[in-house]
Amino acid sequence: MTAQIRQPSASLVPPQDRAVVDEWLARIVAVVGGDAKENSPEACRTAAEAAEELSAYLWMLRALRRRTA
């Protein structure tokens, strides 16, 4: 898999979606981040759900970008 080099200011996420993506990332980082603060089963489920939602969203963005490329 080849990684593309992007400008630091360039974001894959459109500005209107940034808040929801940040929320998904916060839920994931709370459980698996370097200084994770949560370890309850409910927090783990929430993080797993957020990871699934984020994954689906990123696949959707990828498909949209391929169609417009």
C-alpha positions in Angstrom: 0.0 0.0 0.0 1.4 3.3 -1.0 0.9 6.4 1.2 0.3 9.7 -0.5 2.2 12.7 0.8 -0.3 15.5 1.6 0.1 19.1 2.6 -0.4 19.5 6.4 -3.2 21.9 5.8 -5.0 19.6 3.4 -7.7 17.5 5.0 -9.4 14.5 3.7 -12.4 15.4 5.8 -14.7 18.2 4.5 -15.1 21.0 7.1 -18.8 20.3 7.5 -18.0 16.7 8.7 -15.0 17.6 11.0 -17.0 17.7 14.2 -18.4 14.2 13.9 -15.1 12.8 12.8 -13.4 14.5 15.8 -16.1 12.9 18.1 -15.4 9.4 16.7 -11.7 9.9 17.2 -12.2 11.2 20.7 -14.2 8.1 21.6 -11.5 5.8 20.2 -8.6 7.6 21.8 -10.3 7.6 25.2 -10.0 3.8 25.2 -6.9 3.0 23.1 -4.9 6.3 23.2 -1.5 6.6 24.9 -3.0 8.0 28.1 -6.4 6.2 27.8 -8.8 7.2 30.5 -11.5 4.6 29.9 -11.4 0.9 30.2 -15.0 -0.2 31.0 -16.8 -2.6 28.7 -19.2 0.2 27.7 -16.4 2.5 26.8 -14.8 -0.3 24.7 -18.1 -0.9 22.9 -18.5 2.8 22.2 -15.0 3.0 20.9 -15.6 -0.1 18.7 -18.8 1.5 17.3 -17.0 4.7 16.6 -14.2 2.8 14.8 -16.8 1.1 12.6 -18.6 4.4 11.9 -15.3 6.1 11.1 -14.2 3.2 8.8 -17.5 3.3 6.9 -17.2 7.1 6.5 -13.6 6.8 5.2 -14.6 4.2 2.7 -17.4 6.5 1.5 -15.0 9.4 1.1 -12.6 7.1 -0.8 -15.4 6.0 -3.2 -16.4 9.6 -3.7 -12.9 10.7 -4.5 -12.4 7.9 -6.9 -15.5 8.8 -8.8 -14.4 12.5 -9.0 -10.8 11.7 -9.9 
